[in-house]
Amino acid sequence: MTGTILRALREPLMPLGAFLANPSRRYVFGTAPYAAAIIDTIPVRSVIDDLSKTTDFHGVSVIRLADAPKDALVVTTTLGRPH
């Protein structure tokens, strides 16, 4: 029973572990305050944002979704209302 509980607790965090363990595949989605907080905390490869007119966000390049690699690990940061 304990193994089942531990597995149930661990499995939802597995994507986060992959994101943290692969710096060259880290991307954030959206130029939002949450993206800035992540960028200020851990290095990311780029920010994915099709609507942004800027090419740089907090010192990180902004790319279009079509330009993101197929194996990118992406954290969405578009919580709340648009600015």
Residue pairs with C-beta under 8 A, 6 or more apart in sequence:
15 73
18 73
19 25
19 26
19 73
19 75
20 42
22 73
23 42
23 43
23 44
23 45
24 45
25 45
25 69
25 71
25 72
25 73
26 42
26 43
26 44
26 45
26 73
26 75
27 44
27 45
27 46
27 47
27 48
27 68
27 72
27 73
27 74
27 75
28 35
28 38
28 39
28 44
28 47
28 48
28 74
28 75
28 76
28 77
29 35
29 47
29 48
29 49
29 74
29 75
29 76
29 77
29 78
30 47
30 48
30 49
30 76
30 77
30 78
31 47
31 49
31 52
31 54
31 57
31 62
32 77
32 78
32 79
32 80
32 83
33 77
34 77
34 78
34 79
35 47
35 57
35 58
35 77
36 57
36 58
38 44
38 75
38 77
39 47
39 57
39 58
39 59
39 60
40 58
44 60
45 60
45 72
46 60
46 61
46 62
46 63
46 68
47 57
47 60
47 61
47 62
47 63
48 62
48 63
48 64
48 65
48 68
48 72
48 74
49 57
49 62
49 63
49 64
50 64
50 65
52 62
54 62
55 61
55 62
56 62
68 74
